[in-house]
């Protein structure tokens, strides 16, 4: 693979990343809208009215001033200009949507998707190595397991999509200087439903702070850290797709993740890899049947 300088990567700007995230999201939603058909106006009326009423009630209760209102209006405009609506919504609201959407599941726990998912990553068989640069920094990680149904049936040919940030906290296609599919791949389980993913252990990182979301974080006195994590989408015909993230014990931000996405069931148990350098993790994905 071609070496690419890390110097370019660290010049990534929130506005550039945000604009890319917004554009990719709009593409996906346009395709989804074409499939979904008519809009349920009664549901839109109910939800939109409730949001507006809740905000107005808060304004009256907290006696919000025009100075505060205009500061909010200015900030909301900047969120749009920076393309950070996907980041804002995915960091501060998506965890509640995910909780509602997955409350019925009996299989593996889900969590938020986040703003940096891309479909169509390279397919690597059942035990391939994720695309990476020749000098990609990080501890080698073998992630192995089985994909099966809630009744224990191995799911042959299931797809396990993985994407994660590099050692500097950046995602390919959302920061300059990174190869197109860096640290993104799709594995197809074998005849036993098993997979072995060869990748690197990701590092904790801060969400972009030089844009509108960073302004909110600074003004509120919050931190911007996400614990180290790996993103997954796991799917098989006839079963519900699961979107999740997996985390590493001992990370200082597992308990105060800015995105509120960590769950006890999503913590891994890395062990020294007996067959090579780095660490090994064993983790199974259990899928619910489609209703």
For each residue, the residues with C-beta under 8 A, 3 or more apart:
1: 131 132 133 134 179
2: 133 134 179
3: 133 134 135
4: 8 9 133 177 178 179
5: 8 9 177
6: 9 10 168 177
7: 10 11 177
8: 4 5 11 176 177
9: 4 5 6 12 166 168 170 175 176 177 178
10: 6 7 168
11: 7 8 176 177
12: 9 16 17 170 174 175 176 208
13: 16 17 208 210 211
14: 17 18 82 84 87 208 209 210 211 212 213 214
15: 18 19 81 82 83 84 210 211
16: 12 13 19 20 176
17: 12 13 14 20 21 83 87 174 175 208
18: 14 15 21 22 82 83 84 85 86 87 208 211
19: 15 16 22 23 82 83
20: 16 17 23 24 83 173 174
21: 17 18 24 25 83 86 87 115 116 174
22: 18 19 25 26 83 85 86
23: 19 20 26 27 83
24: 20 21 27 28 118
25: 21 22 28 29 86 115
26: 22 23 29 30
27: 23 24 30 31
28: 24 25 31 32 119
29: 25 26 32 33
30: 26 27 33 34
31: 27 28 34 35
32: 28 29 35 36
33: 29 30 36
34: 30 31
35: 31 32
36: 32 33
37:
38:
39: 44
40: 43 44
41: 44 45
42: 45 46
43: 40 46 47
44: 39 40 41 47 48
45: 41 42 48 49
46: 42 43 49 50
47: 43 44 50 51
48: 44 45 51 52
49: 45 46 52 53
50: 46 47 53 54
51: 47 48 54 55
52: 48 49 55 56
53: 49 50 56 57
54: 50 51 57 58
55: 51 52 58 59
56: 52 53 59 60
57: 53 54 60 61
58: 54 55 61 62 64
59: 55 56 62 64 69
60: 56 57 63
61: 57 58
62: 58 59
63: 60
64: 58 59 68 69
65: 68 69
66: 69 70
67: 70 71
68: 64 65 71 72
69: 59 64 65 66 72 73
70: 66 67 73 74
71: 67 68 74 75
72: 68 69 75 76
73: 69 70 76 77
74: 70 71 77 78
75: 71 72 78 79 212 215 216
76: 72 73 79 80
77: 73 74 80 81
78: 74 75 81 82 211 212 215
79: 75 76 82 84 85 88 212 213
80: 76 77 83 84 85
81: 15 77 78 212
82: 14 15 18 19 78 79 211 212 213
83: 15 17 18 19 20 21 22 23 80 86
84: 14 15 18 79 80 87 88 208 211 212 213
85: 18 22 79 80 88 89
86: 18 21 22 25 83 89 90 115
87: 14 17 18 21 84 90 91 115 207 208 213
88: 79 84 85 91 92 93 212 213 216
89: 85 86 92 93 94
90: 86 87 93 94 112 113 114 115 259
91: 87 88 94 207 213 258 259
92: 88 89 259 260
93: 88 89 90 96 97
94: 89 90 91 97 98 112 113 114 259 261
95: 98 99 111 112 259 260 261
96: 93 99 100
97: 93 94 100 101
98: 94 95 101 102 110 111 112 243 261
99: 95 96 102 103
100: 96 97 103
101: 97 98 110
102: 98 99 105 109 110 242
103: 99 100
104: 288
105: 102 108 109 110 240 242 288
106: 150 288
107: 149 150 242 285 286 287 288
108: 105 234 242 244 265 284 285 286 287
109: 102 105 244 263 265 266
110: 98 101 102 105 242 243 244
111: 95 98 243 244 245 261 262 263 266
112: 90 94 95 98 243 245 259 261
113: 90 94 117 231 233 243
114: 90 94 117 231 245 259
115: 21 25 86 87 90
116: 21 163 171 174 231
117: 113 114 163 231 233
118: 24 121 163 173 184
119: 28 161
120:
121: 118 161 163 181 184 185 186
122: 131 181 184 185 186
123: 185 186 187 188
124: 128 129 130 185 186 187
125: 128 187 188
126: 187 188 189 190 194 195 196
127: 187 190 195 196 197 198
128: 124 125 185 187 197 198
129: 124 132 198 199
130: 124 162 183 184 185 197 198 199 200
131: 1 122 179 181 182 183 184 185
132: 1 129 136 182 183 199 200
133: 1 2 3 4 136 179 182
134: 1 2 3
135: 3
136: 132 133 166 167 182 183 200
137: 166 167 200
138: 141 166 167 200 201 202 203
139: 200 201 278 279
140: 198 199 200 201 273 276 277 278 279
141: 138 198 199 200 201 270 278 279 280 281
142: 196 197 198 273 275 276 278 279 280 281
143: 162 196 197 199 230 280 281 283
144: 194 195 196 197 280 281 282 283
145: 194 195 282 283 284 285
146: 154 189 192 193 194 195 284 285
147: 154 155 158 160 189 193 194 195 234 236 284 285 286 287
148: 152 153 154 155 193 284 285 286 287
149: 107 152 153 155 239 286 287 289
150: 106 107 286 287 288 289
151:
152: 148 149
153: 148 149
154: 146 147 148 189 192 193 194
155: 147 148 149 158 189 193 236 239 287
156: 189 190 191 192 193
157: 188 189 236
158: 147 155 188 189 193 234 235 236 239 285 287
159: 186 187 188 189 233 234 235 236
160: 147 186 187 188 189 195 197 232 233 234 285
161: 119 121 185 186 232 233 234 235
162: 130 143 184 185 186 187 197 199 230 231 232
163: 116 117 118 121 171 183 184 185 231
164: 171 183 199 202 229 230 231
165: 168 169 170 171 183 202 203 205
166: 9 136 137 138 169 170 171 172 178 182 183 200 202 203
167: 136 137 138 200 202 203
168: 6 9 10 165 203 205
169: 165 166 203 204 205 206
170: 9 12 165 166 174 175 178 205
171: 116 163 164 165 166 174 175 178 183
172: 166 175 178 179 180 181 182 183 184
173: 20 118 178 180
174: 12 17 20 21 116 170 171
175: 9 12 17 170 171 172 178
176: 8 9 11 12 16
177: 4 5 6 7 8 9 11
178: 4 9 166 170 171 172 173 175 182
179: 1 2 4 131 133 172 182
180: 172 173
181: 121 122 131 172 184 185
182: 131 132 133 136 166 172 178 179
183: 130 131 132 136 163 164 165 166 171 172 199 200 202
184: 118 121 122 130 131 162 163 172 181
185: 121 122 123 124 128 130 131 161 162 163 181 197 199
186: 121 122 123 124 159 160 161 162
187: 123 124 125 126 127 128 159 160 162 195 196 197
188: 123 125 126 157 158 159 160 195
189: 126 146 147 154 155 156 157 158 159 160 192 193 194 195
190: 126 127 156 193 194 195
191: 156
192: 146 154 156 189
193: 146 147 148 154 155 156 158 189 190
194: 126 144 145 146 147 154 189 190
195: 126 127 144 145 146 147 160 187 188 189 190
196: 126 127 142 143 144 187
197: 127 128 130 142 143 144 160 162 185 187
198: 127 128 129 130 140 141 142
199: 129 130 132 140 141 143 162 164 183 185 230
200: 130 132 136 137 138 139 140 141 166 167 183 278
201: 138 139 140 141 228 248 270 278 279
202: 138 164 165 166 167 183 228 229 230
203: 138 165 166 167 168 169 228
204: 169 225 226 227 228 251 252 253
205: 165 168 169 170 225 226 228
206: 169 209 223 224 225 226
207: 87 91 213 224 226 258 259
208: 12 13 14 17 18 84 87 211 213 214
209: 14 206 213 214 217 218 224
210: 13 14 15 214
211: 13 14 15 18 78 82 84 208 214 215
212: 14 75 78 79 81 82 84 88 215 216
213: 14 79 82 84 87 88 91 207 208 209 216 217
214: 14 208 209 210 211 217 218 224
215: 75 78 211 212 218 219
216: 75 88 212 213 219 220 222
217: 209 213 214 220 222 223 224 258
218: 209 214 215 221
219: 215 216
220: 216 217
221: 218
222: 216 217 258
223: 206 217 253 256 258
224: 206 207 209 214 217 258
225: 204 205 206 252 253 256 257 258
226: 204 205 206 207 229 253 257 258 259
227: 204 247 248 251 252 253 254 257 262
228: 201 202 203 204 205 247 248 251
229: 164 202 226 245 246 247 248 261
230: 143 162 164 199 202 245 246
231: 113 114 116 117 162 163 164 243 244 245
232: 160 161 162 242 243 244 245 246 285
233: 113 117 159 160 161 241 242 243
234: 108 147 158 159 160 161 241 242 244 285 287
235: 158 159 161 239 241 242 287
236: 147 155 157 158 159 239 287
237:
238: 289 290
239: 149 155 158 235 236 287 288 289 290
240: 105 287 288 289 290 291
241: 233 234 235 287
242: 102 105 107 108 110 232 233 234 235 285 287 288
243: 98 110 111 112 113 231 232 233
244: 108 109 110 111 231 232 234 266
245: 111 112 114 229 230 231 232 261 266
246: 229 230 232 266 267 268 283
247: 227 228 229 251 254 262 266 267 268
248: 201 227 228 229 251 267 268 270
249: 254 267 268 269 270
250: 254
251: 204 227 228 247 248 254
252: 204 225 227
253: 204 223 225 226 227 256 257 258
254: 227 247 249 250 251 257 262 267
255: 262
256: 223 225 253
257: 225 226 227 253 254 260 261 262
258: 91 207 217 222 223 224 225 226 253
259: 90 91 92 94 95 112 114 207 226
260: 92 95 257
261: 94 95 98 111 112 229 245 257
262: 111 227 247 254 255 257 266 267
263: 109 111 266
264: 267
265: 108 109
266: 109 111 244 245 246 247 262 263
267: 246 247 248 249 254 262 264
268: 246 247 248 249 281 283
269: 249 281 282
270: 141 201 248 249 279 280 281
271: 279 280 281
272: 279 280
273: 140 142 276 277 278 279 280
274: 280
275: 142 280
276: 140 142 273
277: 140 273
278: 139 140 141 142 200 201 273
279: 139 140 141 142 201 270 271 272 273
280: 141 142 143 144 270 271 272 273 274 275
281: 141 142 143 144 268 269 270 271
282: 144 145 269
283: 143 144 145 246 268
284: 108 145 146 147 148
285: 107 108 145 146 147 148 158 160 232 234 242
286: 107 108 147 148 149 150
287: 107 108 147 148 149 150 155 158 234 235 236 239 240 241 242
288: 104 105 106 107 150 239 240 242
289: 149 150 238 239 240
290: 238 239 240
291: 240
